[in-house]
């Protein structure tokens, strides 16, 4: 996709430049960012698309099909309906973002929308209400694309996404029926009830269901002050009910999942138990056990 790009400010001779000189300079600036750092496939495809829409339409579609993008929410709740804009023609447009930094201008325009939800682009496309459009990175000069409803429908056809008029934007986060699980790998939640002065967080590692215990949510806890000098507990299994009672608050809907294989393997081979107390109480149990070893 990027084979023609050899050095800064070099563009293909067949490029169809955007109409304005400022937009052309913005494309060059984006090229310089790519030359100096790691190339994001979606942002790279969007930039090429500005040069020659006919030539780079397929790479953009391929990149979108593989990408995860972010939406803006007005509450720290994954089930909240995302921000919707209105086009000059009067139809609804959902703004989505290839990277979080691309949302800064939009968030300044809509200060009540400061929370994020990350989801696969194909899931968003499937759940998008019929008659609505999409706009990638609104208020950006280069890495942007506005798709009116008719383009969205063509894109659904191109990607083989089923059309279901009963699915609405409000159901975006429902990935299954019954409704999606509350706890998903990659989520980061703030923990209350721990000793003051420490901003502890838990990351959801893995969720499974066992016949005897029901749903088990495996987590890692960071930002601690443990007796052995450590700051992290890499693996703790909790019942879903225990997490519900822990007073935790979602702060990020998606993020990297730390390695937990060794801890999970030891727990599984030992037929280990599951915490049914709150996260704060579970951490205190670990703290007590570590103190006894010193």
C-alpha positions, -999 to +999 in steps of 0.1 A: +000+000+000+029+023+007+055+009-017+056+041-038+066+063-009+104+067-008+112+099+010+096+130+025+073+151+002+075+125-026+040+117-041+029+097-071+028+115-104-009+104-109-020+120-077-052+141-079-045+169-055-072+183-032-084+217-044-068+239-018-031+246-013-035+244+025-049+209+022-020+198+000+004+211+027-015+192+053-011+160+032+027+166+030+028+172+068+010+138+073+036+122+050+064+136+073+047+121+103+046+087+086+083+090+076+093+097+112+072+072+130+052+041+129+025+040+101-011+034+112-027+015+083-060+032+085-045+067+087-021+059+059-049+047+037-070+078+045-041+101+036-035+083+002-073+085-004-070+123-003-045+122-032-064+099-055-098+087-043-104+063-071-070+046-068-071+043-030-107+035-023-100-002-019-071+002+005-093+025+027-121-001+027-096-029+036-081-008+064-115+000+078-126-036+078-096-045+100-096-014+122-110-006+156-122+030+160-134+052+189-167+069+196-175+098+219-199+093+249-213+118+273-212+094+302-187+070+316-210+041+306-205+018+276-242+015+271-246+053+265-256+064+230-227+080+212-224+115+198-243+121+166-239+151+143-262+165+117-252+172+081-261+202+061-286+180+043-303+171+075-293+134+080-276+120+111-238+115+110-219+094+136-184+107+142-157+080+146-120+084+153-090+065+140-069+076+170-079+093+203-059+124+195-081+129+164-110+136+186-096+167+203-112+193+180-146+175+182-144+173+220-137+210+221-169+216+201-189+192+223-174+195+258-201+172+273-187+143+252-154+134+269-157+096+273-146+070+248-159+036+235-136+016+213-152-010+189-144-028+156-155-006+126-175-035+112-195-037+144-203+000+143-213-003+106-236-032+114-253-014+143-256+019+126-292+031+122-304+029+085-304+064+070-274+076+091-240+085+077-205+083+091-177+108+094-141+097+102-121+122+122-143+153+118-126+187+119-094+171+106-078+182+073-063+150+060-072+118+078-109+122+073-137+109+052-174+119+052-198+091+042-234+100+036-260+073+041-259+060+005-221+055+008-226+037+041-251+013+024-226+006-004-199+000+022-221-025+040-226-044+007-189-043-001-181-058+033-209-083+033-225-068+064-262-077+070-287-050+071-312-051+100-336-022+104-343-032+140-308-024+151-303+012+163-274+034+173-285+030+209-278-008+206-242-002+194-226-019+224-248-050+222-226-076+205-247-106+215-282-114+225-288-113+254-271-079+259-233-078+260-214-086+292-206-058+315-170-068+319-149-071+288-111-077+283-092-045+280-115-024+302-099-004+329-119+004+361-110+027+390-111+010+424-126+026+456-121+015+492-083+012+491-059+031+513-059+068+506-033+084+484-032+057+458-051+057+424-055+020+420-070+006+388-081-029+376-078-042+341-101-069+329-079-098+316-103-126+307-139-135+313-151-171+315-181-191+327-179-223+348-208-244+357-202-243+395-191-207+399-208-189+370-191-160+354-155-154+365-137-122+357-100-123+358-083-090+366-050-074+372-047-046+398-022-017+395-013+014+414-009-004+447+015+000+476+022-036+487+043-047+517+070-062+494+074-030+475+053-041+446+027-020+429+008-046+408-011-079+414-010-096+380-039-120+384-070-122+406-102-141+398-135-126+410-171-135+406-191-110+386-213-102+416-182-093+436-171-068+410-206-054+409-204-047+447-169-032+445-179+003+437-156+004+407-160+031+380-152+025+343-125+049+331-114+033+298-134+010+276-105-005+257-068-009+263-039-034+262-044-066+282-013-074+303+002-108+301-014-131+326-008-166+313+015-178+340-008-167+368-038-181+351-021-214+345-010-218+381-045-209+393-062-233+369-038-263+376-043-258+413-081-256+409-079-222+426-108-204+442-125-173+432-129-141+452-164-134+462-155-104+483-150-069+469-118-060+451-106-038+480-112-067+504-094-091+480-064-068+477-063-066+515-062-104+517-031-104+494-015-076+514-020-096+546-005-127+530+025-108+518+031-091+552+032-126+568+060-137+544+082-108+554 
